[in-house]
Amino acid sequence: MIELLLTVNGTPRTIEVEVRTTLLEVLREGLLLTGTKEACGVGECGSCMILLDGEPMPSCLVLAADADRCNVETVEGLASDGVLDEIQRAFVDTGAFQCGFCTPGMLVAAKALLRDHPDATPGEIKQGLSGVLCRCGSYTKIMKAFEVLTGRKT
C-alpha cells in the first residue's frame, strides 16, 4: 500500500491504495465519484475522461500512484454549489445526450477544449472531442451544444 495526496475537484484527499490501482478505481470505488464511467478499460472510449492537472486524460490509463500530488477534476467538479456549469447547461438545453454514458467524458473534454479554444471552430471541436466515443450517435446534438457555447454555427 502507498499513500497518495490528490486534490480532487478542489478538495485535498489523502488515500491509501495498492500500487496497481488505477485512478479510475480510486475515483469510483475509493471516493465514490461515479460520474466517471468505466467502459473499455484501455483508453479507447473516453467514458472515464478526467482533467489531470488541467489536461484531458482517460483515468483508466493512469495509475493512481502517477497522480500523486496532482489536481484531478471529474464531471462532479463542473457544477458549483448545485449550479450547472455553462457546458452542462448547454448539453441539457440541446438534449446533447441519450443514454448518458459518454456524457461525463464529453463534458470534461469540452471544458478543456473551450478553456484553450473559447471560439473553437467545428474542426477544432471534433478534434477536441475525438477521444470520447458516443455509442448512441448524439454527435449532431453535441455540436448544437457547442453552437450555444461558442455562438458559432457548427
C-alpha positions as CSV (number, residue, x, y, z in Angstrom):
1,M,0.0,0.0,0.0
2,I,1.1,3.5,-0.7
3,E,-0.3,6.8,0.5
4,L,-1.2,9.5,-2.0
5,L,-2.2,13.1,-1.9
6,L,-4.6,14.2,-4.6
7,T,-6.7,17.3,-5.0
8,V,-10.0,16.1,-6.3
9,N,-12.5,18.7,-7.5
10,G,-10.7,21.3,-5.4
11,T,-10.6,19.2,-2.2
12,P,-7.3,17.7,-0.9
13,R,-7.6,14.0,-0.3
14,T,-5.2,11.6,1.3
15,I,-5.8,8.0,0.3
16,E,-4.0,4.6,0.6
17,V,-4.0,2.4,-2.5
18,E,-2.3,-0.7,-3.8
19,V,0.4,0.1,-6.3
20,R,-1.5,-1.4,-9.3
21,T,-4.7,0.7,-8.6
22,T,-5.8,2.9,-11.4
23,L,-7.1,6.5,-10.9
24,L,-10.4,5.4,-12.3
25,E,-10.7,2.8,-9.5
26,V,-9.8,5.4,-6.9
27,L,-12.4,7.8,-8.1
28,R,-15.2,5.3,-8.5
29,E,-14.6,2.9,-5.7
30,G,-12.5,4.8,-3.2
31,L,-14.0,8.3,-3.4
32,L,-17.5,7.2,-4.8
33,L,-17.3,9.7,-7.7
34,T,-19.3,7.5,-10.0
35,G,-19.8,10.1,-12.7
36,T,-16.6,9.0,-14.3
37,K,-17.7,5.9,-16.2
38,E,-15.8,2.6,-16.7
39,A,-16.3,1.1,-20.1
40,C,-13.4,-0.1,-22.3
41,G,-10.6,-0.1,-19.7
42,V,-8.0,0.5,-22.4
43,G,-8.3,4.3,-23.1
44,E,-10.2,4.0,-26.3
45,C,-13.7,5.2,-25.5
46,G,-13.2,8.3,-23.3
47,S,-16.0,7.5,-20.9
48,C,-13.6,7.8,-18.0
49,M,-12.1,11.2,-19.1
50,I,-10.9,13.5,-16.3
51,L,-8.7,16.5,-16.2
52,L,-5.3,15.7,-14.7
53,D,-3.5,18.9,-13.9
54,G,-5.9,20.5,-16.4
55,E,-5.2,18.1,-19.3
56,P,-7.9,15.6,-20.5
57,M,-6.8,12.1,-19.7
58,P,-8.6,8.7,-19.7
59,S,-8.4,7.8,-16.0
60,C,-8.3,4.0,-16.8
61,L,-4.8,4.5,-18.2
62,V,-3.4,6.4,-15.2
63,L,-2.0,4.5,-12.2
64,A,-3.2,6.3,-9.0
65,A,0.5,6.5,-7.9
66,D,1.3,8.6,-11.0
67,A,-1.4,11.1,-10.0
68,D,0.2,11.7,-6.5
69,R,0.2,15.5,-5.8
70,C,-1.9,16.2,-8.9
71,N,-5.1,18.1,-9.4
72,V,-7.9,15.9,-10.6
73,E,-11.2,17.3,-11.9
74,T,-14.1,15.0,-12.6
75,V,-17.6,15.7,-14.0
76,E,-18.8,16.2,-10.5
77,G,-16.4,19.1,-10.2
78,L,-18.0,21.1,-13.1
79,A,-21.1,22.2,-11.1
80,S,-20.6,24.7,-8.3
81,D,-23.0,24.9,-5.3
82,G,-25.6,23.0,-7.2
83,V,-25.5,25.3,-10.2
84,L,-24.6,23.6,-13.5
85,D,-21.6,24.8,-15.4
86,E,-22.4,26.5,-18.7
87,I,-21.2,23.4,-20.6
88,Q,-23.6,21.2,-18.6
89,R,-26.4,23.6,-19.2
90,A,-25.8,23.7,-23.0
91,F,-25.8,19.9,-23.1
92,V,-29.1,19.8,-21.2
93,D,-30.7,22.6,-23.2
94,T,-29.9,21.0,-26.5
95,G,-30.5,17.4,-25.5
96,A,-26.9,16.5,-26.3
97,F,-27.1,13.1,-24.7
98,Q,-29.1,9.9,-25.0
99,C,-28.0,7.1,-22.7
100,G,-25.6,9.5,-20.9
101,F,-22.7,7.0,-20.8
102,C,-20.3,9.2,-22.7
103,T,-21.7,12.5,-21.4
104,P,-19.3,12.8,-18.4
105,G,-16.3,12.3,-20.7
106,M,-17.7,14.7,-23.3
107,L,-18.3,17.4,-20.7
108,V,-14.8,17.1,-19.2
109,A,-13.2,17.1,-22.7
110,A,-15.4,20.1,-23.7
111,K,-14.3,22.0,-20.6
112,A,-10.6,21.6,-21.6
113,L,-11.3,22.4,-25.2
114,L,-13.3,25.6,-24.5
115,R,-10.7,26.7,-21.9
116,D,-8.0,26.5,-24.6
117,H,-10.1,27.5,-27.6
118,P,-13.2,29.5,-26.5
119,D,-14.0,30.3,-30.1
120,A,-13.4,26.8,-31.4
121,T,-14.2,26.0,-35.0
122,P,-16.2,22.9,-35.9
123,G,-13.0,21.2,-36.9
124,E,-11.3,22.0,-33.5
125,I,-14.4,20.8,-31.7
126,K,-14.4,17.5,-33.5
127,Q,-10.7,17.1,-32.9
128,G,-11.0,18.1,-29.2
129,L,-13.8,15.6,-28.6
130,S,-12.3,12.8,-30.7
131,G,-11.1,10.9,-27.7
132,V,-14.7,10.3,-26.4
133,L,-17.0,8.0,-28.3
134,C,-20.7,8.3,-28.3
135,R,-22.4,4.9,-28.6
136,C,-25.8,6.5,-29.4
137,G,-24.5,8.8,-32.1
138,S,-25.6,12.0,-30.5
139,Y,-22.9,14.0,-32.3
140,T,-25.3,16.3,-34.1
141,K,-26.8,17.4,-30.8
142,I,-23.4,17.7,-29.1
143,M,-22.4,20.0,-31.9
144,K,-25.6,22.0,-31.3
145,A,-24.5,22.4,-27.7
146,F,-21.2,23.9,-29.0
147,E,-23.2,26.3,-31.1
148,V,-24.8,27.6,-27.9
149,L,-21.4,27.8,-26.2
150,T,-19.4,29.4,-28.9
151,G,-22.1,31.4,-30.7
152,R,-20.7,29.8,-33.9
153,K,-22.6,27.7,-36.4
154,T,-21.3,24.1,-36.5
